[in-house]
């Protein structure tokens, strides 16, 4: 009889990260296609999905590793999950913005300009703000900022989630 080895922490984290990445892209598409201008709703949905999938990944790890998971294992797993999710989402968003909906960036820039005007910012200040925005509003700029943001947010979520999902070995010497 062959001994079946438990899946590694990386394998579990990447599996759930891929799921999170695809779900985050679907949320992005829904927000974009629905024309929702306030993007915070999508961010809330993405964060809730990240928390749920991180908890599920931690549960799977504990289920396959004698019910134990240390805080560092949870933090590492959660951060890897968020990194994998951010990479997948960024790749899909890049393809969408660069090849499928090439007018996305122009529309987003126009929304930014309208938001500045609504706040009463015009003239030189608006020009300066739009110059900064246009540097980020490229397919590569979106990928870089989204990747950095996704990893940092994922690390913060992993810090918090791992507090609640950890379960150390009770026989361990401290």
PAFIPA-346182 format. One line per 3 residues: number of its first residue (from 1); their letters; for each residue y, x, z of N, C-alpha, C. Coordinates in Angstrom, 2 decimals, decimal comma, padded with zeros to 5 digits. Layout:
<atoms>
NUM	a	Y/X/Z/Y/X/Z/Y/X/Z | ...
</atoms>
This chain:
<atoms>
1	xxx	-001,18/000,83/000,00/000,00/000,00/000,00/001,25/000,87/000,00 | 002,20/000,53/-000,84/003,39/001,34/-000,99/004,49/000,85/-000,05 | 005,16/001,79/000,62/006,26/001,44/001,51/007,50/001,14/000,68
4	xxx	008,10/000,00/000,92/009,30/-000,38/000,19/010,52/000,11/000,97 | 011,36/000,90/000,30/012,53/001,48/000,95/013,68/000,47/000,91 | 014,42/000,39/002,01/015,56/-000,51/002,09/016,64/-000,05/001,12
7	xxx	017,39/-001,01/000,53/018,46/-000,61/-000,39/019,56/000,17/000,34 | 020,15/001,09/-000,36/021,19/001,92/000,25/022,46/001,10/000,46 | 023,30/001,62/001,33/024,57/000,96/001,61/025,42/000,91/000,35
10	xxx	025,36/001,96/-000,47/026,14/002,01/-001,70/025,66/000,96/-002,69 | 024,37/000,79/-002,81/023,82/-000,18/-003,76/024,24/-001,60/-003,40 | 024,18/-001,92/-002,11/024,59/-003,25/-001,65/026,09/-003,45/-001,88
13	xxx	026,89/-002,44/-001,52/028,34/-002,55/-001,67/028,74/-002,70/-003,13 | 028,12/-001,95/-004,01/028,46/-002,02/-005,44/028,04/-003,37/-006,02 | 026,89/-003,88/-005,59/026,44/-005,20/-006,07/027,48/-006,26/-005,74
16	xxx	027,90/-006,31/-004,49/028,89/-007,30/-004,08/030,27/-006,98/-004,66 | 030,57/-005,71/-004,88/031,82/-005,33/-005,50/031,92/-005,82/-006,94 | 030,80/-005,74/-007,67/030,77/-006,24/-009,04/031,01/-007,75/-009,07
19	xxx	030,38/-008,45/-008,13/030,58/-009,90/-008,03/032,04/-010,20/-007,73 | 032,61/-009,49/-006,76/034,02/-009,69/-006,39/034,94/-009,38/-007,56 | 034,66/-008,32/-008,29/035,50/-007,95/-009,43/035,54/-009,03/-010,49
22	xxx	034,39/-009,59/-010,80/034,33/-010,66/-011,81/035,03/-011,92/-011,30 | 034,79/-012,27/-010,03/035,45/-013,45/-009,46/036,96/-013,27/-009,41 | 037,44/-012,08/-009,07/038,88/-011,82/-009,03/039,48/-011,95/-010,43
25	xxx	038,75/-011,51/-011,45/039,24/-011,65/-012,82/039,30/-013,12/-013,21 | 038,31/-013,90/-012,79/038,32/-015,34/-013,09/039,52/-015,99/-012,42 | 039,82/-015,61/-011,18/041,01/-016,14/-010,50/042,27/-015,75/-011,28
28	xxx	042,34/-014,50/-011,74/043,47/-014,04/-012,54/043,62/-014,90/-013,80 | 042,51/-015,17/-014,48/042,55/-015,99/-015,69/043,03/-017,40/-015,39 | 042,51/-017,99/-014,32/042,90/-019,35/-013,96/044,40/-019,41/-013,67
31	xxx	044,89/-018,46/-012,88/046,31/-018,42/-012,55/047,14/-018,22/-013,81 | 046,71/-017,32/-014,68/047,45/-017,04/-015,91/047,44/-018,23/-016,86 | 046,26/-018,78/-017,10/046,15/-019,87/-018,06/046,78/-021,17/-017,55
34	xxx	046,79/-021,34/-016,22/047,41/-022,53/-015,64/048,93/-022,40/-015,61 | 049,42/-021,20/-015,84/050,86/-020,97/-015,85/051,48/-021,00/-014,46 | 050,70/-020,67/-013,45/051,21/-020,66/-012,08/052,13/-019,45/-011,93
37	xxx	053,35/-019,72/-011,57/054,34/-018,65/-011,49/054,29/-017,92/-010,14 | 053,94/-018,63/-009,09/053,82/-018,01/-007,77/052,42/-017,41/-007,66 | 052,32/-016,11/-007,77/051,02/-015,44/-007,82/050,40/-015,25/-006,44
40	xxx	051,08/-015,66/-005,37/050,53/-015,47/-004,03/049,30/-016,32/-003,80 | 049,19/-017,48/-004,48/047,99/-018,30/-004,31/046,75/-017,55/-004,80 | 046,88/-016,89/-005,92/045,77/-016,09/-006,44/045,42/-014,95/-005,50
43	xxx	046,43/-014,33/-004,90/046,19/-013,25/-003,95/045,44/-013,74/-002,71 | 045,80/-014,93/-002,24/045,11/-015,50/-001,08/043,65/-015,78/-001,42 | 043,42/-016,37/-002,58/042,04/-016,67/-003,00/041,24/-015,37/-003,14
46	xxx	041,84/-014,35/-003,75/041,17/-013,05/-003,90/040,81/-012,45/-002,54 | 041,74/-012,53/-001,59/041,50/-011,95/-000,27/040,40/-012,70/000,47 | 040,41/-014,02/000,38/039,34/-014,82/001,02/037,99/-014,49/000,40
49	xxx	037,94/-014,40/-000,93/036,68/-014,03/-001,60/036,22/-012,64/-001,16 | 037,15/-011,71/-001,03/036,81/-010,36/-000,59/036,21/-010,38/000,81 | 036,82/-011,13/001,71/036,31/-011,22/003,08/034,92/-011,82/003,09
52	xxx	034,73/-012,92/002,38/033,42/-013,59/002,35/032,35/-012,67/001,78 | 032,64/-012,01/000,66/031,65/-011,14/000,04/031,38/-009,90/000,89 | 032,39/-009,40/001,59/032,19/-008,26/002,48/031,27/-008,65/003,64
55	xxx	031,49/-009,81/004,20/030,62/-010,30/005,29/029,19/-010,46/004,77 | 029,04/-011,02/003,58/027,70/-011,17/003,00/027,03/-009,82/002,75 | 027,79/-008,86/002,27/027,24/-007,52/002,04/026,81/-006,88/003,36
58	xxx	027,61/-007,04/004,39/027,26/-006,49/005,71/026,02/-007,18/006,27 | 025,93/-008,50/006,06/024,74/-009,22/006,52/023,49/-008,74/005,79 | 023,60/-008,52/004,49/022,45/-008,03/003,73/022,04/-006,64/004,21
61	xxx	023,04/-005,80/004,47/022,72/-004,46/004,95/022,00/-004,53/006,29 | 022,49/-005,34/007,20/021,85/-005,46/008,51/020,44/-006,06/008,37 | 020,30/-007,03/007,48/018,99/-007,67/007,26/017,95/-006,65/006,76
64	xxx	018,40/-005,69/005,97/017,46/-004,72/005,40/017,39/-003,42/006,20 | 018,15/-003,33/007,29/018,17/-002,10/008,09/017,99/-002,41/009,58 | 016,98/-003,17/009,88/016,61/-003,48/011,28/017,74/-004,13/012,07
67	xxx	018,60/-004,87/011,43/019,67/-005,60/012,11/020,81/-004,74/012,61 | 020,88/-003,49/012,16/021,90/-002,57/012,67/022,86/-002,14/011,55 | 024,12/-002,00/011,95/025,13/-001,44/011,07/026,26/-000,93/011,96
70	xxx	026,54/000,34/011,90/027,61/000,91/012,71/028,96/000,58/012,09 | 030,01/000,75/012,87/031,36/000,50/012,36/031,67/001,39/011,15 | 031,39/002,70/011,21/031,66/003,53/010,03/030,87/003,08/008,79
73	xxx	029,64/002,63/008,97/028,87/002,13/007,83/029,55/000,88/007,25 | 030,00/-000,01/008,11/030,69/-001,21/007,65/031,99/-000,89/006,94 | 032,74/000,05/007,51/034,01/000,45/006,90/033,77/001,11/005,54
76	xxx	032,80/001,99/005,47/032,49/002,65/004,20/031,99/001,66/003,16 | 031,10/000,78/003,59/030,55/-000,23/002,69/031,65/-001,15/002,18 | 032,52/-001,60/003,07/033,59/-002,50/002,67/034,58/-001,83/001,73
79	xxx	034,90/-000,58/002,00/035,84/000,15/001,15/035,23/000,39/-000,23 | 033,95/000,74/-000,26/033,28/000,94/-001,55/033,21/-000,38/-002,33 | 032,92/-001,47/-001,63/032,88/-002,79/-002,26/034,24/-003,10/-002,89
82	xxx	035,31/-002,90/-002,13/036,66/-003,18/-002,64/037,03/-002,27/-003,81 | 036,61/-001,01/-003,74/036,90/-000,08/-004,83/036,17/-000,50/-006,10 | 034,89/-000,85/-005,99/034,13/-001,30/-007,16/034,75/-002,57/-007,73
85	xxx	035,16/-003,48/-006,84/035,78/-004,73/-007,29/037,09/-004,44/-008,02 | 037,90/-003,54/-007,47/039,19/-003,21/-008,09/038,98/-002,58/-009,47 | 038,00/-001,71/-009,59/037,74/-001,06/-010,88/037,31/-002,10/-011,92
88	xxx	036,39/-002,98/-011,56/035,91/-004,00/-012,49/037,06/-004,93/-012,90 | 037,82/-005,38/-011,93/038,94/-006,28/-012,22/039,95/-005,60/-013,12 | 040,27/-004,35/-012,83/041,26/-003,62/-013,63/040,79/-003,44/-015,07
91	xxx	039,53/-003,14/-015,25/039,00/-002,98/-016,61/039,11/-004,30/-017,38 | 038,72/-005,39/-016,73/038,77/-006,70/-017,40/040,21/-007,14/-017,67 | 041,11/-006,90/-016,73/042,52/-007,25/-016,93/043,12/-006,39/-018,06
94	xxx	042,78/-005,11/-018,07/043,28/-004,23/-019,13/042,84/-004,75/-020,50 | 041,58/-005,09/-020,65/041,07/-005,62/-021,92/041,81/-006,91/-022,29 | 041,99/-007,78/-021,30/042,67/-009,05/-021,54/044,12/-008,83/-022,00
97	xxx	044,85/-007,99/-021,28/046,27/-007,78/-021,56/046,48/-006,96/-022,84 | 045,63/-006,00/-023,07/045,81/-005,11/-024,22/045,32/-005,73/-025,53 | 044,20/-006,49/-025,48/043,58/-006,94/-026,72/043,49/-008,46/-026,90
100	xxx	043,41/-009,21/-025,83/043,19/-010,65/-025,97/044,51/-011,42/-025,93 | 045,29/-011,23/-024,88/046,58/-011,91/-024,74/047,69/-010,87/-024,77 | 048,03/-010,44/-025,96/049,01/-009,37/-026,10/050,43/-009,81/-025,72
103	xxx	050,66/-011,10/-025,59/051,97/-011,59/-025,20/052,12/-011,73/-023,69 | 051,08/-011,39/-022,94/051,11/-011,55/-021,48/052,24/-010,74/-020,85 | 052,38/-009,50/-021,24/053,39/-008,64/-020,63/054,80/-009,12/-020,93
106	xxx	055,05/-009,57/-022,15/056,38/-010,08/-022,51/056,70/-011,33/-021,68 | 055,71/-012,20/-021,50/055,91/-013,41/-020,70/056,16/-013,05/-019,24 | 055,41/-012,08/-018,70/055,59/-011,66/-017,31/056,96/-011,03/-017,11
109	xxx	057,42/-010,26/-018,08/058,74/-009,65/-018,00/059,82/-010,73/-018,02 | 059,64/-011,73/-018,85/060,60/-012,84/-018,92/060,65/-013,60/-017,60 | 059,51/-013,80/-016,97/059,46/-014,48/-015,67/060,21/-013,66/-014,63
112	xxx	060,04/-012,34/-014,67/060,76/-011,46/-013,74/062,27/-011,56/-013,95 | 062,68/-011,56/-015,19/064,11/-011,66/-015,51/064,68/-012,99/-015,01 | 063,95/-014,07/-015,21/064,40/-015,39/-014,73/064,47/-015,42/-013,21
115	xxx	063,53/-014,76/-012,54/063,55/-014,71/-011,07/064,76/-013,95/-010,57 | 065,12/-012,87/-011,26/066,32/-012,11/-010,88/067,58/-012,96/-011,05 | 067,66/-013,68/-012,17/068,82/-014,53/-012,42/068,91/-015,65/-011,39
118	xxx	067,77/-016,18/-011,00/067,74/-017,25/-010,01/068,26/-016,75/-008,65 | 068,02/-015,50/-008,35/068,53/-014,91/-007,11/069,99/-014,49/-007,22 | 070,55/-014,63/-008,40/071,95/-014,28/-008,58/072,17/-012,82/-008,94
121	xxx	071,12/-012,13/-009,32/071,23/-010,72/-009,70/071,44/-010,65/-011,21 | 072,58/-010,15/-011,61/072,90/-010,04/-013,04/073,56/-008,68/-013,30 | 073,84/-008,42/-014,54/074,57/-007,20/-014,91/073,77/-005,93/-014,71
124	xxx	074,44/-004,92/-014,17/073,84/-003,59/-014,02/072,64/-003,59/-013,07 | 072,74/-004,39/-012,00/071,61/-004,45/-011,07/070,37/-005,02/-011,75 | 070,55/-006,07/-012,54/069,43/-006,67/-013,26/068,84/-005,68/-014,26
127	xxx	069,72/-004,95/-014,96/069,25/-003,95/-015,92/068,41/-002,87/-015,23 | 068,88/-002,43/-014,08/068,17/-001,39/-013,33/066,81/-001,92/-012,85 | 066,81/-003,13/-012,32/065,56/-003,72/-011,84/064,57/-003,91/-012,99
130	xxx	065,06/-004,35/-014,13/064,18/-004,56/-015,29/063,67/-003,24/-015,85 | 064,45/-002,16/-015,73/063,98/-000,85/-016,17/062,79/-000,40/-015,32 | 062,87/-000,64/-014,03/061,77/-000,28/-013,14/060,55/-001,16/-013,44
133	xxx	060,80/-002,46/-013,61/059,72/-003,40/-013,89/059,02/-003,07/-015,21 | 059,81/-002,71/-016,22/059,20/-002,44/-017,53/058,32/-001,19/-017,50 | 058,60/-000,27/-016,59/057,74/000,91/-016,47/056,36/000,54/-015,94
136	xxx	056,33/-000,47/-015,09/055,05/-000,92/-014,51/054,37/-001,94/-015,41 | 055,15/-002,70/-016,17/054,61/-003,77/-017,00/054,06/-003,26/-018,32 | 053,10/-002,36/-018,21/052,32/-001,90/-019,35/050,86/-002,09/-018,97
139	xxx	049,95/-002,12/-019,91/048,55/-002,26/-019,52/048,09/-001,18/-018,53 | 048,48/000,06/-018,78/048,09/001,15/-017,89/048,79/001,03/-016,54 | 050,07/000,64/-016,55/050,82/000,47/-015,32/050,21/-000,61/-014,44
142	xxx	049,80/-001,71/-015,05/049,15/-002,79/-014,30/047,83/-002,30/-013,71 | 047,07/-001,56/-014,49/045,78/-001,04/-014,00/045,99/-000,11/-012,80 | 046,93/000,81/-012,92/047,15/001,78/-011,84/047,62/001,08/-010,57
145	xxx	048,63/000,21/-010,69/049,13/-000,47/-009,49/048,08/-001,41/-008,90 | 047,33/-002,08/-009,74/046,28/-002,99/-009,24/045,16/-002,22/-008,56 | 044,80/-001,08/-009,11/043,74/-000,27/-008,53/044,16/000,26/-007,15
148	xxx	045,34/000,79/-007,06/045,83/001,31/-005,78/045,93/000,19/-004,75 | 046,51/-000,92/-005,16/046,66/-002,06/-004,26/045,31/-002,60/-003,81 | 044,37/-002,72/-004,75/043,04/-003,24/-004,43/042,30/-002,37/-003,44
151	xxx	042,39/-001,06/-003,60/041,70/-000,14/-002,70/042,34/-000,17/-001,31 | 043,66/-000,16/-001,24/044,33/-000,18/000,06/044,05/-001,50/000,78 | 044,20/-002,62/000,07/043,91/-003,92/000,68/042,46/-004,00/001,13
154	xxx	041,55/-003,51/000,29/040,13/-003,52/000,64/039,82/-002,69/001,87 | 040,48/-001,55/001,99/040,30/-000,70/003,17/040,77/-001,42/004,43 | 041,92/-002,07/004,34/042,46/-002,81/005,49/041,53/-003,96/005,87
157	xxx	041,05/-004,70/004,87/040,12/-005,80/005,15/038,83/-005,25/005,75 | 038,34/-004,13/005,23/037,11/-003,52/005,77/037,30/-003,07/007,21 | 038,49/-002,55/007,53/038,78/-002,17/008,91/038,60/-003,36/009,85
160	xxx	039,10/-004,50/009,44/039,05/-005,69/010,29/037,67/-006,34/010,28 | 037,10/-006,55/009,10/035,80/-007,23/008,99/034,72/-006,44/009,72 | 034,75/-005,13/009,61/033,71/-004,30/010,22/033,71/-004,40/011,74
163	xxx	034,85/-004,71/012,34/034,90/-004,91/013,79/033,96/-006,05/014,19 | 033,94/-007,10/013,38/033,17/-008,29/013,71/031,73/-008,25/013,21 | 031,46/-007,45/012,19/030,11/-007,44/011,61/029,25/-006,29/012,08
166	xxx	029,82/-005,32/012,77/029,04/-004,16/013,21/028,00/-004,60/014,25 | 026,92/-003,89/014,26/025,90/-004,11/015,29/025,17/-002,78/015,45 | 025,55/-002,07/016,50/025,00/-000,73/016,73/023,63/-000,84/017,39
169	xxx	022,92/000,27/017,36/021,62/000,37/018,02/021,84/000,35/019,53 | 021,26/-000,62/020,25/021,48/-000,70/021,69/020,85/000,46/022,45 | 019,91/001,16/021,83/019,25/002,29/022,50/019,94/003,61/022,21
172	xxx	021,00/003,58/021,43/021,69/004,81/021,06/022,40/005,40/022,26 | 022,41/006,72/022,35/023,11/007,42/023,42/024,54/007,65/022,97 | 025,46/007,25/023,80/026,88/007,40/023,43/027,47/008,60/024,09
</atoms>
